[in-house]
Amino acid sequence: MDIIKSLFWNGEERRLRLVWRFLVFLLVLAPALAAAQALLYFIAPTLLEALQKGEGPGFISGWALSEWLMLIALIVTLFIIGRWVDRRPFSDYGFRLGKRWWLDLAFGLGLGALLMTGIFVVESLLGWVQVTGTMQAPAGSTFAASILTAAGLFLAVGVFEELLSRGYLLHNLAEGLNFKFWTPAIALALAWLFSSSFFGLAHASNPNATAISIINLVLAGLFLGLGYVITRDLAIPIGLHIAWNFFEGNVFGFPVSGTPVNQVTFIAIQQRGPELWTGGAFGPEAGMIGNVAILIGAALILAWVKWRYGRVQLQASIPLPPSKKRADQQSQ
């Protein structure tokens, strides 16, 4: 009987084992997300229709509302899961809010803006983009309202995807892979890789996705996860994710992971150049120029963390179960 129980229950951690925690998480999250989409249907059916069509003045508004509803569903789910399944406070998912958290968020926002600006400048100098207009918005909507909606959209996308991919998935994988026959650092590195692979595959159904774009998004997942695995907070990844997407699609007019959110943009462009480098219809993250930006961005993240905290290292406390995390924090 004890053997059967041990397949489900980790007596040392006093909670379900990893596979069963994942299962319970999905059983709670799936209906919560379904309810969010059902709510969208009842409160804004025309926006849902525009979202499904992928075009029109209501497309970005529908997408933004959908993302916010899904974000609320995820947050509620993680409060429930954190309390009764993962046995951790919500802050452990990467929201140890304080002055340094907000400074790291500001750095992430600035870094995303800087990298995408660099991509635009390089492509312009090489003649790969041609500016065709400014202050572009879908017919029937104002530019100001549309650009604010797009900013709200990517705020929700950045928080949702980082909370799910890094705050929940990477964190739990690191704990589940923390076996005694290797170090916590190895467990964290494997969880970082696996969660980044999930991030890439999760975008496989995006418009204009290719095998190359999926591989590149795995690399982007590693890049976004870097700030988390060396700080244990989601501040840098969230800021970076928000600004990268917004500047990509709504400042410089590139497609964002294949989606036409660039229907509203400060600078409208026509893209040329070799797709191997530009990423073509999927956007810069599917091209070599995006990979170069990722390498530069990773170096800047390491430099920032070194300057802010005095050293750069994988946070070995991430793979520890919640009870040991608290003991480790109290001893610091």
C-alpha positions as CSV (number, residue, x, y, z in Angstrom):
1,M,0.0,0.0,0.0
2,D,2.8,2.4,0.9
3,I,4.5,1.7,-2.5
4,I,1.3,2.6,-4.4
5,K,0.9,5.7,-2.3
6,S,4.5,6.8,-3.0
7,L,3.7,6.8,-6.7
8,F,1.3,9.6,-6.1
9,W,2.5,11.3,-2.9
10,N,5.9,12.7,-2.0
11,G,6.0,12.2,1.7
12,E,9.2,14.3,2.1
13,E,7.6,17.3,0.4
14,R,4.1,16.5,1.6
15,R,2.4,17.1,-1.7
16,L,1.6,15.3,-5.0
17,R,4.4,14.2,-7.3
18,L,5.2,16.3,-10.4
19,V,3.1,14.4,-12.9
20,W,0.0,14.5,-10.7
21,R,0.6,18.2,-9.9
22,F,0.6,18.9,-13.7
23,L,-2.5,16.8,-14.2
24,V,-4.4,18.7,-11.4
25,F,-3.2,22.0,-12.9
26,L,-4.5,21.1,-16.3
27,L,-7.8,19.9,-14.8
28,V,-8.3,23.3,-13.1
29,L,-6.8,25.5,-15.9
30,A,-8.7,24.0,-18.9
31,P,-12.2,24.8,-17.6
32,A,-11.1,28.2,-16.4
33,L,-9.8,29.1,-19.8
34,A,-12.9,27.7,-21.4
35,A,-15.0,29.8,-19.1
36,A,-12.9,32.9,-20.1
37,Q,-13.6,32.2,-23.8
38,A,-17.3,31.6,-23.1
39,L,-17.5,34.9,-21.2
40,L,-15.9,36.6,-24.2
41,Y,-18.6,35.2,-26.4
42,F,-21.4,36.5,-24.2
43,I,-20.0,40.0,-23.5
44,A,-18.4,40.8,-26.9
45,P,-19.5,38.4,-29.7
46,T,-18.5,40.8,-32.4
47,L,-15.0,41.0,-31.0
48,L,-14.8,37.3,-30.9
49,E,-15.9,37.1,-34.5
50,A,-13.2,39.6,-35.5
51,L,-10.6,37.6,-33.5
52,Q,-11.5,34.4,-35.3
53,K,-11.3,36.1,-38.7
54,G,-7.9,37.6,-37.7
55,E,-8.7,41.0,-39.2
56,G,-10.9,44.1,-39.0
57,P,-11.1,46.9,-36.5
58,G,-12.2,44.5,-33.7
59,F,-9.4,42.0,-34.2
60,I,-6.9,43.6,-31.8
61,S,-9.6,44.5,-29.2
62,G,-10.9,41.0,-29.3
63,W,-7.4,39.5,-28.9
64,A,-6.7,41.9,-26.0
65,L,-9.9,41.1,-24.2
66,S,-9.3,37.4,-24.7
67,E,-5.8,37.6,-23.4
68,W,-6.9,39.5,-20.3
69,L,-9.6,37.0,-19.5
70,M,-7.2,34.1,-19.9
71,L,-4.6,35.9,-17.7
72,I,-7.2,36.3,-15.0
73,A,-8.1,32.6,-15.4
74,L,-4.4,31.6,-15.1
75,I,-3.8,33.8,-12.0
76,V,-6.9,32.4,-10.2
77,T,-5.8,28.9,-11.1
78,L,-2.3,29.4,-9.7
79,F,-3.7,30.9,-6.5
80,I,-5.7,27.7,-6.1
81,I,-2.9,25.4,-7.3
82,G,-0.3,27.2,-5.2
83,R,-2.3,26.9,-2.0
84,W,-3.5,23.3,-2.2
85,V,-1.3,21.5,-4.8
86,D,2.1,23.1,-5.2
87,R,2.1,24.3,-1.6
88,R,3.7,27.6,-2.3
89,P,2.7,31.3,-2.0
90,F,1.9,33.1,-5.3
91,S,5.0,35.2,-5.0
92,D,7.1,32.1,-5.6
93,Y,6.0,32.0,-9.2
94,G,8.3,35.0,-9.8
95,F,6.5,37.9,-8.2
96,R,8.7,38.8,-5.2
97,L,7.6,42.4,-5.7
98,G,9.8,45.1,-4.3
99,K,12.1,47.9,-5.5
100,R,14.5,45.6,-7.3
101,W,11.7,43.7,-9.0
102,W,10.4,46.9,-10.6
103,L,13.9,48.1,-11.6
104,D,14.4,44.7,-13.3
105,L,11.1,45.1,-15.0
106,A,12.1,48.6,-16.3
107,F,15.4,47.1,-17.5
108,G,13.5,44.3,-19.4
109,L,11.2,46.9,-21.0
110,G,14.2,49.0,-22.1
111,L,16.1,46.0,-23.4
112,G,13.2,44.8,-25.5
113,A,12.7,48.2,-27.0
114,L,16.5,48.6,-27.7
115,L,16.9,45.2,-29.4
116,M,13.9,45.7,-31.7
117,T,15.0,49.2,-32.5
118,G,18.4,47.7,-33.5
119,I,16.8,45.2,-35.7
120,F,14.8,47.9,-37.5
121,V,17.8,50.1,-38.0
122,V,19.9,47.3,-39.4
123,E,17.2,46.1,-41.7
124,S,16.7,49.7,-42.9
125,L,20.4,50.3,-43.6
126,L,20.5,47.1,-45.5
127,G,17.4,48.1,-47.6
128,W,15.4,45.2,-46.3
129,V,12.5,47.4,-45.1
130,Q,10.8,50.3,-46.7
131,V,8.7,52.8,-44.7
132,T,5.3,53.1,-46.3
133,G,3.4,55.2,-43.8
134,T,3.0,56.3,-40.2
135,M,0.3,56.2,-37.6
136,Q,-1.5,53.4,-39.3
137,A,-4.7,51.9,-37.8
138,P,-7.5,49.7,-39.0
139,A,-10.4,51.3,-40.9
140,G,-13.1,52.4,-38.5
141,S,-10.9,52.9,-35.5
142,T,-8.7,55.8,-34.2
143,F,-4.9,55.3,-34.0
144,A,-4.8,56.4,-30.3
145,A,-7.4,53.9,-29.2
146,S,-5.9,51.1,-31.3
147,I,-2.3,51.6,-30.1
148,L,-3.4,51.7,-26.5
149,T,-5.3,48.5,-27.0
150,A,-2.3,46.9,-28.6
151,A,-0.2,47.9,-25.6
152,G,-2.7,46.4,-23.3
153,L,-2.7,43.2,-25.4
154,F,1.0,42.7,-25.1
155,L,1.0,43.5,-21.4
156,A,-1.4,40.6,-21.0
157,V,0.5,38.4,-23.4
158,G,3.8,39.0,-21.7
159,V,2.5,38.3,-18.2
160,F,0.4,35.3,-19.2
161,E,3.2,33.5,-21.3
162,E,5.9,34.2,-18.7
163,L,3.8,33.2,-15.8
164,L,2.8,30.0,-17.5
165,S,6.1,29.0,-19.2
166,R,8.6,30.2,-16.7
167,G,6.8,30.9,-13.4
168,Y,4.8,27.7,-13.3
169,L,6.2,25.2,-15.8
170,L,10.0,25.8,-15.5
171,H,9.7,26.1,-11.8
172,N,7.8,22.9,-11.3
173,L,9.9,21.0,-13.8
174,A,13.1,22.1,-11.9
175,E,11.7,20.7,-8.7
176,G,10.5,17.5,-10.3
177,L,13.9,16.9,-12.0
178,N,15.9,17.6,-8.9
179,F,17.1,14.0,-8.4
180,K,19.8,13.1,-5.9
181,F,22.1,11.7,-8.6
182,W,22.8,15.2,-10.0
183,T,23.0,18.8,-8.8
184,P,20.1,21.3,-8.5
185,A,21.9,23.3,-11.2
186,I,21.5,20.4,-13.7
187,A,17.8,20.1,-12.8
188,L,17.3,23.8,-13.4
189,A,19.2,23.7,-16.7
190,L,17.1,20.8,-18.0
191,A,13.9,22.5,-16.9
192,W,15.0,25.6,-18.6
193,L,15.5,23.7,-21.9
194,F,12.3,21.7,-21.6
195,S,10.1,24.7,-20.8
196,S,11.7,26.6,-23.7
197,S,10.9,23.7,-26.0
198,F,7.3,23.9,-24.8
199,F,7.3,27.6,-25.6
200,G,8.5,27.0,-29.1
201,L,6.1,24.2,-29.8
202,A,3.2,26.3,-28.4
203,H,3.6,28.7,-31.3
204,A,3.7,26.0,-33.9
205,S,0.1,26.7,-35.0
206,N,0.7,30.4,-35.4
207,P,0.2,31.8,-39.0
208,N,3.2,31.4,-41.2
209,A,5.0,29.1,-38.7
210,T,7.8,26.9,-40.0
211,A,10.3,24.4,-38.6
212,I,12.9,27.2,-38.5
213,S,10.5,29.6,-36.6
214,I,9.8,26.9,-34.0
215,I,13.5,26.2,-33.5
216,N,14.1,30.0,-33.2
217,L,11.3,30.3,-30.7
218,V,12.9,27.6,-28.6
219,L,16.0,29.8,-28.5
220,A,13.8,32.8,-27.7
221,G,12.4,30.8,-24.8
222,L,15.9,30.2,-23.5
223,F,16.5,33.9,-23.9
224,L,13.4,34.9,-22.0
225,G,14.1,32.3,-19.3
226,L,17.6,33.6,-18.7
227,G,16.5,36.5,-16.5
228,Y,14.4,34.1,-14.5
229,V,17.0,31.4,-13.8
230,I,19.6,33.9,-12.6
231,T,17.3,36.1,-10.5
232,R,14.3,33.8,-9.6
233,D,12.0,36.6,-10.6
234,L,9.8,37.2,-13.7
235,A,10.6,40.9,-13.9
236,I,13.2,40.8,-16.6
237,P,11.4,38.2,-18.7
238,I,8.0,40.0,-18.5
239,G,9.5,43.4,-19.4
240,L,11.5,42.0,-22.2
241,H,8.5,40.0,-23.6
242,I,6.2,43.0,-23.5
243,A,8.5,45.5,-25.1
244,W,9.9,43.1,-27.8
245,N,6.4,42.3,-29.0
246,F,5.0,45.8,-28.8
247,F,8.0,47.5,-30.6
248,E,8.1,44.7,-33.1
249,G,4.5,44.9,-34.2
250,N,3.2,48.3,-33.2
251,V,6.2,50.6,-33.4
252,F,8.1,49.2,-36.3
253,G,5.4,47.3,-38.1
254,F,6.8,43.8,-38.3
255,P,4.6,40.7,-37.9
256,V,4.7,39.3,-34.4
257,S,5.2,35.6,-34.5
258,G,3.2,35.4,-37.7
259,T,0.2,37.4,-36.4
260,P,-1.1,40.6,-38.1
261,V,-1.1,42.7,-35.0
262,N,0.9,45.3,-37.0
263,Q,-2.5,46.4,-38.4
264,V,-1.9,49.3,-36.0
265,T,1.6,50.7,-35.9
266,F,3.6,53.9,-35.6
267,I,5.7,52.9,-38.6
268,A,4.1,50.9,-41.5
269,I,6.7,49.0,-43.6
270,Q,7.1,46.8,-46.6
271,Q,9.6,44.0,-45.8
272,R,12.1,42.7,-48.3
273,G,15.4,40.9,-48.0
274,P,16.4,37.3,-47.5
275,E,13.9,35.4,-45.3
276,L,16.7,33.4,-43.7
277,W,17.7,36.7,-42.1
278,T,14.5,38.7,-41.8
279,G,12.1,35.9,-40.8
280,G,9.8,36.9,-43.6
281,A,6.0,36.8,-42.8
282,F,6.6,35.3,-39.3
283,G,8.7,38.2,-38.1
284,P,12.3,38.9,-37.0
285,E,12.3,36.1,-34.3
286,A,12.2,33.6,-37.1
287,G,15.3,35.1,-38.8
288,M,19.0,35.1,-38.2
289,I,18.8,38.8,-37.3
290,G,16.6,37.8,-34.4
291,N,19.1,35.3,-33.2
292,V,21.9,37.9,-33.3
293,A,19.6,40.2,-31.2
294,I,19.0,37.4,-28.7
295,L,22.8,36.9,-28.3
296,I,23.3,40.6,-27.7
297,G,20.4,40.7,-25.4
298,A,21.6,37.7,-23.4
299,A,25.0,39.4,-22.9
300,L,23.3,42.6,-21.7
301,I,21.1,40.6,-19.2
302,L,24.2,39.0,-17.8
303,A,25.9,42.4,-17.5
304,W,22.9,43.9,-15.8
305,V,22.6,41.1,-13.2
306,K,26.3,41.3,-12.6
307,W,26.1,45.0,-12.0
308,R,23.0,44.9,-9.9
309,Y,23.7,41.9,-7.8
310,G,27.4,41.4,-7.9
311,R,27.5,38.0,-9.4
312,V,25.8,35.8,-12.1
313,Q,24.8,32.3,-11.3
314,L,21.9,29.8,-11.7
315,Q,19.5,30.2,-8.8
316,A,20.0,26.7,-7.1
317,S,17.1,27.4,-4.8
318,I,14.6,27.2,-7.7
319,P,14.7,23.3,-7.8
320,L,14.2,23.0,-4.1
321,P,10.7,22.2,-2.8
322,P,8.8,25.1,-1.2
323,S,9.6,24.1,2.4
324,K,13.4,24.0,1.7
325,K,13.1,27.2,-0.3
326,R,11.8,29.0,2.8
327,A,14.5,27.5,4.9
328,D,17.2,28.5,2.4
329,Q,15.8,32.1,2.2
330,Q,15.8,32.4,6.0
331,S,19.4,31.3,6.2
332,Q,20.6,33.9,3.7
